C-alpha cells in the first residue's frame, strides 16, 4: 500500500476514533444525570420535559455514532479504494479535457459523492425530528428544497469552478483564486438574503405595534440602523427558532423566526436581538470573515503545493500530472481529516464572542434577566442537552452552555 494511502487511513481512524470517544463520554454523562432534573434547572424545566430532552439527546447521540461510522466508511471506500479516481477518469474521459468539461466533471462528481448522505438527512428530518415534534416539513417540501439547492449550487458553483480552473494558468494563481473566492463570499453576503433565501422562505415586515416599536428603539439607541425588521416563516419546516441579521450597510436586515416570536415575550425578544446586535457592534462578523479568508488563503496555498507533488495523486490512484481539478476534489474530501482538530480552538473563539455579545445585550437592555429568561425558554423548547460532558461541549459547542452563560451574565 502506498504511504499516502496509509497516512490517509491513519488520519481517518484518528478522527473517527475521537468522534466515537466524545459521543461515548457525552452519552455516559447524560445517562448518569437522567434520573432527576438537576437542581440548577428545576425552576423552569419540569420532569416530563427534562426526560424528553434526555431521550432526544440520547437518540441524536446514537444516530451521530452511526452517522460517524457511515461517513468514515464511505470516505474510505470512495477515496481509499481508488473509486474516486476511477469515477473521475470515467467522467473526464467522456466529457473531455476542456476547461468547461473539467468544471462540469467536478460538479457531477460532487453530486455523486453527496448522494449517500441524502437518506441520512431524510432519516434525521422525518424520523428523529418528527418523533420529538420538531419537524413540520413535508416530503414534497423537503424534495423541493433539495432540488432548488442543487440548481442554485450549480448556477453559482459551476462558473466559479471554471474561473478557478482558468486562473491556475496565471502566476501566483493560488493568491488570485483566494481573491476571487473572497469577493464571491462578500457579494453573496448581500445577494443571498435578498434573492436566494426568499426562494425558500417568506419574509414579511414585522407588524406595527409594541414589539416593533421596542425593537426599532433598541436598534436606534445601539447605533444599529436597520431599514426593516423581517419575520421569516421558519415554522413551515421546524419548530426550532432563531434570530439573525444579514448583509451590511444599507442592505442590513434584522430577521426573526416566527417560532421565536411565538415562544418569547417582548422583553426576551429585545434581549435576543440585543445579543445579535452585539455581534455586529463588536466586530465579530468582519473578524469571522477575516479568519475564513485566512483559511481560504492557506487552503489554496496547500492545493498549490499538493498539485505539484506526484505522490499526492499517485497515492489515491490518479495520474501523476492530474492538475487542479483532481487536486481540488481530493482536498475538498480530505481536508476535514486535518481541520477537524482545529474544531475546539475555533469553537472556543466563537464562545468568547458569545460571552461578549451577551454582555453587550445585558448593558443594552439594562439587566441580564430577560436574556437569561429567553435562553431558558429556548433550551426548554428545543429540548437542548442540559448536562453535556465538559470535554464534548468544549470540543463541539460554538456557544457556552446554559449555566456558563447564566453565570457570566450574573457575574457581570
SEPA-133376 format. One record per residue (C-alpha): residue number from 1; x, y, z. Coordinates in steps of 0.1 Angstrom, whole numbers, plus 5000, padded with zeros to 4 digits. Last residue first. Layout:
atom n: NUM	px: X	py: Y	pz: Z
...
REM end
This chain:
atom n: 412	px: 4787	py: 5409	pz: 5351
atom n: 411	px: 4787	py: 5380	pz: 5375
atom n: 410	px: 4751	py: 5372	pz: 5367
atom n: 409	px: 4755	py: 5373	pz: 5330
atom n: 408	px: 4786	py: 5351	pz: 5332
atom n: 407	px: 4769	py: 5326	pz: 5355
atom n: 406	px: 4739	py: 5324	pz: 5332
atom n: 405	px: 4761	py: 5319	pz: 5301
atom n: 404	px: 4780	py: 5291	pz: 5318
atom n: 403	px: 4748	py: 5275	pz: 5330
atom n: 402	px: 4733	py: 5275	pz: 5296
atom n: 401	px: 4763	py: 5260	pz: 5279
atom n: 400	px: 4787	py: 5283	pz: 5260
atom n: 399	px: 4780	py: 5286	pz: 5223
atom n: 398	px: 4801	py: 5271	pz: 5194
atom n: 397	px: 4799	py: 5238	pz: 5212
atom n: 396	px: 4819	py: 5209	pz: 5197
atom n: 395	px: 4851	py: 5204	pz: 5215
atom n: 394	px: 4845	py: 5223	pz: 5248
atom n: 393	px: 4810	py: 5208	pz: 5249
atom n: 392	px: 4822	py: 5173	pz: 5245
atom n: 391	px: 4850	py: 5178	pz: 5270
atom n: 390	px: 4826	py: 5192	pz: 5296
atom n: 389	px: 4801	py: 5163	pz: 5291
atom n: 388	px: 4767	py: 5178	pz: 5283
atom n: 387	px: 4741	py: 5181	pz: 5310
atom n: 386	px: 4713	py: 5204	pz: 5298
atom n: 385	px: 4711	py: 5189	pz: 5263
atom n: 384	px: 4686	py: 5211	pz: 5244
atom n: 383	px: 4650	py: 5201	pz: 5242
atom n: 382	px: 4644	py: 5229	pz: 5218
atom n: 381	px: 4615	py: 5244	pz: 5238
atom n: 380	px: 4634	py: 5241	pz: 5271
atom n: 379	px: 4667	py: 5255	pz: 5258
atom n: 378	px: 4648	py: 5283	pz: 5241
atom n: 377	px: 4629	py: 5291	pz: 5273
atom n: 376	px: 4660	py: 5291	pz: 5294
atom n: 375	px: 4679	py: 5313	pz: 5270
atom n: 374	px: 4650	py: 5338	pz: 5268
atom n: 373	px: 4648	py: 5341	pz: 5305
atom n: 372	px: 4685	py: 5345	pz: 5308
atom n: 371	px: 4683	py: 5373	pz: 5282
atom n: 370	px: 4654	py: 5390	pz: 5301
atom n: 369	px: 4673	py: 5388	pz: 5334
atom n: 368	px: 4707	py: 5401	pz: 5322
atom n: 367	px: 4700	py: 5437	pz: 5330
atom n: 366	px: 4696	py: 5472	pz: 5315
atom n: 365	px: 4686	py: 5463	pz: 5279
atom n: 364	px: 4718	py: 5474	pz: 5262
atom n: 363	px: 4741	py: 5465	pz: 5290
atom n: 362	px: 4728	py: 5430	pz: 5292
atom n: 361	px: 4729	py: 5427	pz: 5254
atom n: 360	px: 4765	py: 5438	pz: 5253
atom n: 359	px: 4775	py: 5413	pz: 5279
atom n: 358	px: 4757	py: 5385	pz: 5260
atom n: 357	px: 4775	py: 5396	pz: 5228
atom n: 356	px: 4809	py: 5394	pz: 5246
atom n: 355	px: 4801	py: 5359	pz: 5260
atom n: 354	px: 4790	py: 5348	pz: 5225
atom n: 353	px: 4823	py: 5361	pz: 5210
atom n: 352	px: 4843	py: 5341	pz: 5235
atom n: 351	px: 4822	py: 5311	pz: 5226
atom n: 350	px: 4832	py: 5315	pz: 5190
atom n: 349	px: 4869	py: 5316	pz: 5198
atom n: 348	px: 4865	py: 5284	pz: 5218
atom n: 347	px: 4846	py: 5269	pz: 5188
atom n: 346	px: 4875	py: 5277	pz: 5166
atom n: 345	px: 4900	py: 5262	pz: 5190
atom n: 344	px: 4878	py: 5231	pz: 5197
atom n: 343	px: 4873	py: 5225	pz: 5160
atom n: 342	px: 4910	py: 5228	pz: 5150
atom n: 341	px: 4914	py: 5190	pz: 5151
atom n: 340	px: 4887	py: 5186	pz: 5125
atom n: 339	px: 4909	py: 5207	pz: 5101
atom n: 338	px: 4931	py: 5178	pz: 5095
atom n: 337	px: 4907	py: 5150	pz: 5085
atom n: 336	px: 4884	py: 5177	pz: 5071
atom n: 335	px: 4910	py: 5185	pz: 5044
atom n: 334	px: 4904	py: 5151	pz: 5027
atom n: 333	px: 4872	py: 5155	pz: 5007
atom n: 332	px: 4877	py: 5190	pz: 4995
atom n: 331	px: 4914	py: 5185	pz: 4990
atom n: 330	px: 4908	py: 5154	pz: 4968
atom n: 329	px: 4885	py: 5173	pz: 4945
atom n: 328	px: 4906	py: 5204	pz: 4944
atom n: 327	px: 4937	py: 5183	pz: 4935
atom n: 326	px: 4916	py: 5163	pz: 4910
atom n: 325	px: 4907	py: 5196	pz: 4891
atom n: 324	px: 4940	py: 5214	pz: 4895
atom n: 323	px: 4963	py: 5191	pz: 4875
atom n: 322	px: 4965	py: 5153	pz: 4875
atom n: 321	px: 5001	py: 5150	pz: 4863
atom n: 320	px: 5007	py: 5119	pz: 4884
atom n: 319	px: 4975	py: 5103	pz: 4871
atom n: 318	px: 4952	py: 5095	pz: 4900
atom n: 317	px: 4954	py: 5064	pz: 4921
atom n: 316	px: 4950	py: 5080	pz: 4955
atom n: 315	px: 4987	py: 5078	pz: 4964
atom n: 314	px: 4995	py: 5085	pz: 4928
atom n: 313	px: 4980	py: 5120	pz: 4930
atom n: 312	px: 4997	py: 5131	pz: 4962
atom n: 311	px: 5029	py: 5113	pz: 4953
atom n: 310	px: 5033	py: 5133	pz: 4921
atom n: 309	px: 5035	py: 5165	pz: 4941
atom n: 308	px: 5029	py: 5198	pz: 4922
atom n: 307	px: 4992	py: 5196	pz: 4929
atom n: 306	px: 5000	py: 5194	pz: 4966
atom n: 305	px: 5018	py: 5227	pz: 4968
atom n: 304	px: 4991	py: 5247	pz: 4950
atom n: 303	px: 4964	py: 5229	pz: 4970
atom n: 302	px: 4981	py: 5240	pz: 5002
atom n: 301	px: 4984	py: 5276	pz: 4991
atom n: 300	px: 4947	py: 5274	pz: 4981
atom n: 299	px: 4938	py: 5262	pz: 5016
atom n: 298	px: 4960	py: 5287	pz: 5033
atom n: 297	px: 4942	py: 5315	pz: 5015
atom n: 296	px: 4908	py: 5301	pz: 5024
atom n: 295	px: 4918	py: 5297	pz: 5060
atom n: 294	px: 4929	py: 5333	pz: 5062
atom n: 293	px: 4897	py: 5344	pz: 5045
atom n: 292	px: 4876	py: 5325	pz: 5070
atom n: 291	px: 4895	py: 5342	pz: 5098
atom n: 290	px: 4888	py: 5376	pz: 5082
atom n: 289	px: 4851	py: 5368	pz: 5077
atom n: 288	px: 4849	py: 5358	pz: 5114
atom n: 287	px: 4866	py: 5391	pz: 5124
atom n: 286	px: 4844	py: 5410	pz: 5100
atom n: 285	px: 4813	py: 5395	pz: 5117
atom n: 284	px: 4825	py: 5397	pz: 5152
atom n: 283	px: 4831	py: 5435	pz: 5150
atom n: 282	px: 4817	py: 5443	pz: 5185
atom n: 281	px: 4788	py: 5463	pz: 5171
atom n: 280	px: 4777	py: 5434	pz: 5148
atom n: 279	px: 4779	py: 5406	pz: 5174
atom n: 278	px: 4762	py: 5429	pz: 5199
atom n: 277	px: 4733	py: 5435	pz: 5175
atom n: 276	px: 4726	py: 5397	pz: 5177
atom n: 275	px: 4727	py: 5399	pz: 5216
atom n: 274	px: 4704	py: 5430	pz: 5215
atom n: 273	px: 4680	py: 5410	pz: 5193
atom n: 272	px: 4678	py: 5383	pz: 5219
atom n: 271	px: 4673	py: 5408	pz: 5247
atom n: 270	px: 4645	py: 5425	pz: 5228
atom n: 269	px: 4629	py: 5392	pz: 5222
atom n: 268	px: 4630	py: 5385	pz: 5259
atom n: 267	px: 4614	py: 5418	pz: 5267
atom n: 266	px: 4587	py: 5413	pz: 5241
atom n: 265	px: 4578	py: 5377	pz: 5252
atom n: 264	px: 4593	py: 5346	pz: 5237
atom n: 263	px: 4580	py: 5314	pz: 5222
atom n: 262	px: 4557	py: 5327	pz: 5194
atom n: 261	px: 4581	py: 5354	pz: 5183
atom n: 260	px: 4609	py: 5327	pz: 5181
atom n: 259	px: 4586	py: 5305	pz: 5160
atom n: 258	px: 4581	py: 5333	pz: 5135
atom n: 257	px: 4618	py: 5334	pz: 5130
atom n: 256	px: 4632	py: 5369	pz: 5134
atom n: 255	px: 4653	py: 5387	pz: 5107
atom n: 254	px: 4671	py: 5420	pz: 5110
atom n: 253	px: 4682	py: 5434	pz: 5077
atom n: 252	px: 4713	py: 5452	pz: 5065
atom n: 251	px: 4714	py: 5461	pz: 5028
atom n: 250	px: 4721	py: 5498	pz: 5036
atom n: 249	px: 4754	py: 5489	pz: 5052
atom n: 248	px: 4758	py: 5451	pz: 5057
atom n: 247	px: 4740	py: 5419	pz: 5048
atom n: 246	px: 4720	py: 5397	pz: 5072
atom n: 245	px: 4708	py: 5398	pz: 5107
atom n: 244	px: 4699	py: 5368	pz: 5129
atom n: 243	px: 4672	py: 5353	pz: 5150
atom n: 242	px: 4664	py: 5316	pz: 5156
atom n: 241	px: 4637	py: 5291	pz: 5164
atom n: 240	px: 4632	py: 5253	pz: 5162
atom n: 239	px: 4596	py: 5244	pz: 5155
atom n: 238	px: 4606	py: 5232	pz: 5120
atom n: 237	px: 4599	py: 5234	pz: 5083
atom n: 236	px: 4569	py: 5257	pz: 5077
atom n: 235	px: 4577	py: 5272	pz: 5112
atom n: 234	px: 4606	py: 5291	pz: 5098
atom n: 233	px: 4582	py: 5316	pz: 5083
atom n: 232	px: 4607	py: 5345	pz: 5084
atom n: 231	px: 4597	py: 5378	pz: 5101
atom n: 230	px: 4615	py: 5409	pz: 5089
atom n: 229	px: 4627	py: 5440	pz: 5108
atom n: 228	px: 4633	py: 5470	pz: 5085
atom n: 227	px: 4657	py: 5496	pz: 5073
atom n: 226	px: 4682	py: 5488	pz: 5100
atom n: 225	px: 4704	py: 5513	pz: 5118
atom n: 224	px: 4723	py: 5496	pz: 5146
atom n: 223	px: 4735	py: 5525	pz: 5167
atom n: 222	px: 4726	py: 5509	pz: 5200
atom n: 221	px: 4699	py: 5535	pz: 5206
atom n: 220	px: 4683	py: 5531	pz: 5172
atom n: 219	px: 4683	py: 5493	pz: 5172
atom n: 218	px: 4667	py: 5492	pz: 5206
atom n: 217	px: 4640	py: 5517	pz: 5196
atom n: 216	px: 4633	py: 5496	pz: 5165
atom n: 215	px: 4629	py: 5465	pz: 5187
atom n: 214	px: 4606	py: 5482	pz: 5211
atom n: 213	px: 4585	py: 5498	pz: 5184
atom n: 212	px: 4581	py: 5466	pz: 5165
atom n: 211	px: 4572	py: 5447	pz: 5197
atom n: 210	px: 4546	py: 5473	pz: 5208
atom n: 209	px: 4529	py: 5475	pz: 5174
atom n: 208	px: 4534	py: 5477	pz: 5137
atom n: 207	px: 4537	py: 5443	pz: 5120
atom n: 206	px: 4572	py: 5428	pz: 5115
atom n: 205	px: 4578	py: 5431	pz: 5078
atom n: 204	px: 4573	py: 5398	pz: 5058
atom n: 203	px: 4599	py: 5373	pz: 5046
atom n: 202	px: 4586	py: 5341	pz: 5030
atom n: 201	px: 4611	py: 5312	pz: 5029
atom n: 200	px: 4629	py: 5290	pz: 5003
atom n: 199	px: 4632	py: 5312	pz: 4972
atom n: 198	px: 4632	py: 5342	pz: 4995
atom n: 197	px: 4666	py: 5330	pz: 5008
atom n: 196	px: 4681	py: 5333	pz: 4973
atom n: 195	px: 4675	py: 5369	pz: 4962
atom n: 194	px: 4679	py: 5394	pz: 4990
atom n: 193	px: 4694	py: 5372	pz: 5017
atom n: 192	px: 4719	py: 5356	pz: 4993
atom n: 191	px: 4728	py: 5388	pz: 4974
atom n: 190	px: 4745	py: 5408	pz: 5001
atom n: 189	px: 4765	py: 5382	pz: 5019
atom n: 188	px: 4769	py: 5366	pz: 4984
atom n: 187	px: 4790	py: 5396	pz: 4973
atom n: 186	px: 4813	py: 5392	pz: 5002
atom n: 185	px: 4818	py: 5354	pz: 4996
atom n: 184	px: 4824	py: 5359	pz: 4959
atom n: 183	px: 4850	py: 5386	pz: 4966
atom n: 182	px: 4868	py: 5362	pz: 4990
atom n: 181	px: 4866	py: 5334	pz: 4964
atom n: 180	px: 4881	py: 5356	pz: 4937
atom n: 179	px: 4909	py: 5368	pz: 4960
atom n: 178	px: 4918	py: 5333	pz: 4970
atom n: 177	px: 4920	py: 5322	pz: 4934
atom n: 176	px: 4942	py: 5352	pz: 4927
atom n: 175	px: 4965	py: 5341	pz: 4955
atom n: 174	px: 4966	py: 5305	pz: 4943
atom n: 173	px: 4973	py: 5316	pz: 4908
atom n: 172	px: 5007	py: 5330	pz: 4918
atom n: 171	px: 5014	py: 5334	pz: 4880
atom n: 170	px: 4983	py: 5327	pz: 4860
atom n: 169	px: 4974	py: 5293	pz: 4844
atom n: 168	px: 4955	py: 5283	pz: 4876
atom n: 167	px: 4931	py: 5312	pz: 4870
atom n: 166	px: 4913	py: 5292	pz: 4843
atom n: 165	px: 4904	py: 5263	pz: 4866
atom n: 164	px: 4893	py: 5289	pz: 4892
atom n: 163	px: 4870	py: 5306	pz: 4867
atom n: 162	px: 4855	py: 5272	pz: 4858
atom n: 161	px: 4849	py: 5265	pz: 4895
atom n: 160	px: 4832	py: 5299	pz: 4899
atom n: 159	px: 4811	py: 5294	pz: 4868
atom n: 158	px: 4799	py: 5260	pz: 4880
atom n: 157	px: 4793	py: 5270	pz: 4916
atom n: 156	px: 4767	py: 5297	pz: 4912
atom n: 155	px: 4742	py: 5281	pz: 4888
atom n: 154	px: 4751	py: 5246	pz: 4900
atom n: 153	px: 4746	py: 5254	pz: 4937
atom n: 152	px: 4714	py: 5272	pz: 4928
atom n: 151	px: 4700	py: 5242	pz: 4909
atom n: 150	px: 4710	py: 5217	pz: 4936
atom n: 149	px: 4696	py: 5239	pz: 4964
atom n: 148	px: 4663	py: 5242	pz: 4945
atom n: 147	px: 4662	py: 5204	pz: 4940
atom n: 146	px: 4669	py: 5197	pz: 4977
atom n: 145	px: 4644	py: 5223	pz: 4989
atom n: 144	px: 4617	py: 5208	pz: 4966
atom n: 143	px: 4625	py: 5173	pz: 4979
atom n: 142	px: 4620	py: 5186	pz: 5015
atom n: 141	px: 4588	py: 5205	pz: 5005
atom n: 140	px: 4573	py: 5173	pz: 4989
atom n: 139	px: 4584	py: 5152	pz: 5019
atom n: 138	px: 4566	py: 5176	pz: 5042
atom n: 137	px: 4582	py: 5199	pz: 5067
atom n: 136	px: 4569	py: 5205	pz: 5102
atom n: 135	px: 4596	py: 5186	pz: 5121
atom n: 134	px: 4601	py: 5194	pz: 5157
atom n: 133	px: 4577	py: 5171	pz: 5175
atom n: 132	px: 4601	py: 5147	pz: 5190
atom n: 131	px: 4594	py: 5118	pz: 5166
atom n: 130	px: 4594	py: 5143	pz: 5137
atom n: 129	px: 4629	py: 5154	pz: 5144
atom n: 128	px: 4642	py: 5118	pz: 5147
atom n: 127	px: 4622	py: 5102	pz: 5119
atom n: 126	px: 4614	py: 5127	pz: 5092
atom n: 125	px: 4643	py: 5151	pz: 5095
atom n: 124	px: 4672	py: 5128	pz: 5107
atom n: 123	px: 4660	py: 5100	pz: 5085
atom n: 122	px: 4659	py: 5122	pz: 5054
atom n: 121	px: 4694	py: 5136	pz: 5061
atom n: 120	px: 4708	py: 5101	pz: 5063
atom n: 119	px: 4689	py: 5091	pz: 5032
atom n: 118	px: 4706	py: 5121	pz: 5013
atom n: 117	px: 4741	py: 5115	pz: 5026
atom n: 116	px: 4748	py: 5087	pz: 5001
atom n: 115	px: 4741	py: 5112	pz: 4972
atom n: 114	px: 4769	py: 5136	pz: 4982
atom n: 113	px: 4796	py: 5118	pz: 4963
atom n: 112	px: 4775	py: 5117	pz: 4931
atom n: 111	px: 4767	py: 5154	pz: 4933
atom n: 110	px: 4804	py: 5164	pz: 4938
atom n: 109	px: 4813	py: 5141	pz: 4909
atom n: 108	px: 4789	py: 5159	pz: 4887
atom n: 107	px: 4802	py: 5194	pz: 4898
atom n: 106	px: 4839	py: 5183	pz: 4894
atom n: 105	px: 4832	py: 5169	pz: 4859
atom n: 104	px: 4813	py: 5200	pz: 4849
atom n: 103	px: 4843	py: 5221	pz: 4858
atom n: 102	px: 4866	py: 5198	pz: 4838
atom n: 101	px: 4842	py: 5200	pz: 4808
atom n: 100	px: 4842	py: 5238	pz: 4809
atom n: 99	px: 4880	py: 5239	pz: 4810
atom n: 98	px: 4883	py: 5214	pz: 4781
atom n: 97	px: 4897	py: 5179	pz: 4788
atom n: 96	px: 4868	py: 5158	pz: 4776
atom n: 95	px: 4833	py: 5149	pz: 4787
atom n: 94	px: 4835	py: 5111	pz: 4784
atom n: 93	px: 4871	py: 5107	pz: 4796
atom n: 92	px: 4865	py: 5132	pz: 4824
atom n: 91	px: 4835	py: 5112	pz: 4836
atom n: 90	px: 4854	py: 5078	pz: 4835
atom n: 89	px: 4887	py: 5093	pz: 4848
atom n: 88	px: 4869	py: 5110	pz: 4877
atom n: 87	px: 4849	py: 5079	pz: 4886
atom n: 86	px: 4880	py: 5057	pz: 4886
atom n: 85	px: 4900	py: 5082	pz: 4907
atom n: 84	px: 4871	py: 5083	pz: 4932
atom n: 83	px: 4869	py: 5046	pz: 4933
atom n: 82	px: 4906	py: 5043	pz: 4942
atom n: 81	px: 4898	py: 5022	pz: 4973
atom n: 80	px: 4909	py: 5049	pz: 4998
atom n: 79	px: 4889	py: 5077	pz: 4983
atom n: 78	px: 4853	py: 5064	pz: 4978
atom n: 77	px: 4856	py: 5034	pz: 5001
atom n: 76	px: 4874	py: 5050	pz: 5030
atom n: 75	px: 4852	py: 5081	pz: 5027
atom n: 74	px: 4821	py: 5060	pz: 5027
atom n: 73	px: 4833	py: 5040	pz: 5057
atom n: 72	px: 4841	py: 5072	pz: 5076
atom n: 71	px: 4806	py: 5087	pz: 5068
atom n: 70	px: 4788	py: 5056	pz: 5080
atom n: 69	px: 4809	py: 5053	pz: 5112
atom n: 68	px: 4802	py: 5089	pz: 5120
atom n: 67	px: 4765	py: 5086	pz: 5110
atom n: 66	px: 4761	py: 5056	pz: 5133
atom n: 65	px: 4776	py: 5075	pz: 5162
atom n: 64	px: 4755	py: 5106	pz: 5154
atom n: 63	px: 4723	py: 5085	pz: 5154
atom n: 62	px: 4731	py: 5071	pz: 5188
atom n: 61	px: 4738	py: 5106	pz: 5201
atom n: 60	px: 4707	py: 5120	pz: 5184
atom n: 59	px: 4686	py: 5094	pz: 5203
atom n: 58	px: 4705	py: 5101	pz: 5235
atom n: 57	px: 4698	py: 5139	pz: 5232
atom n: 56	px: 4661	py: 5134	pz: 5224
atom n: 55	px: 4656	py: 5110	pz: 5253
atom n: 54	px: 4673	py: 5133	pz: 5277
atom n: 53	px: 4652	py: 5162	pz: 5264
atom n: 52	px: 4621	py: 5142	pz: 5269
atom n: 51	px: 4631	py: 5133	pz: 5304
atom n: 50	px: 4636	py: 5170	pz: 5311
atom n: 49	px: 4603	py: 5179	pz: 5296
atom n: 48	px: 4585	py: 5154	pz: 5318
atom n: 47	px: 4604	py: 5163	pz: 5350
atom n: 46	px: 4596	py: 5200	pz: 5347
atom n: 45	px: 4621	py: 5226	pz: 5335
atom n: 44	px: 4620	py: 5262	pz: 5346
atom n: 43	px: 4629	py: 5264	pz: 5383
atom n: 42	px: 4642	py: 5229	pz: 5384
atom n: 41	px: 4671	py: 5237	pz: 5362
atom n: 40	px: 4700	py: 5242	pz: 5386
atom n: 39	px: 4688	py: 5214	pz: 5408
atom n: 38	px: 4694	py: 5188	pz: 5381
atom n: 37	px: 4661	py: 5172	pz: 5370
atom n: 36	px: 4660	py: 5135	pz: 5380
atom n: 35	px: 4673	py: 5101	pz: 5370
atom n: 34	px: 4689	py: 5112	pz: 5337
atom n: 33	px: 4721	py: 5126	pz: 5351
atom n: 32	px: 4742	py: 5095	pz: 5346
atom n: 31	px: 4727	py: 5089	pz: 5312
atom n: 30	px: 4737	py: 5124	pz: 5300
atom n: 29	px: 4773	py: 5120	pz: 5312
atom n: 28	px: 4776	py: 5085	pz: 5297
atom n: 27	px: 4762	py: 5097	pz: 5263
atom n: 26	px: 4786	py: 5127	pz: 5263
atom n: 25	px: 4816	py: 5105	pz: 5270
atom n: 24	px: 4806	py: 5080	pz: 5243
atom n: 23	px: 4800	py: 5107	pz: 5217
atom n: 22	px: 4834	py: 5121	pz: 5225
atom n: 21	px: 4851	py: 5087	pz: 5222
atom n: 20	px: 4833	py: 5080	pz: 5189
atom n: 19	px: 4844	py: 5114	pz: 5174
atom n: 18	px: 4880	py: 5108	pz: 5186
atom n: 17	px: 4881	py: 5074	pz: 5170
atom n: 16	px: 4867	py: 5087	pz: 5137
atom n: 15	px: 4893	py: 5114	pz: 5136
atom n: 14	px: 4922	py: 5090	pz: 5145
atom n: 13	px: 4909	py: 5063	pz: 5121
atom n: 12	px: 4907	py: 5088	pz: 5092
atom n: 11	px: 4941	py: 5102	pz: 5099
atom n: 10	px: 4956	py: 5066	pz: 5099
atom n: 9	px: 4937	py: 5057	pz: 5068
atom n: 8	px: 4950	py: 5087	pz: 5049
atom n: 7	px: 4986	py: 5082	pz: 5061
atom n: 6	px: 4985	py: 5046	pz: 5049
atom n: 5	px: 4971	py: 5058	pz: 5015
atom n: 4	px: 4999	py: 5083	pz: 5012
atom n: 3	px: 5025	py: 5056	pz: 5021
atom n: 2	px: 5012	py: 5035	pz: 4991
atom n: 1	px: 5000	py: 5000	pz: 5000
REM end
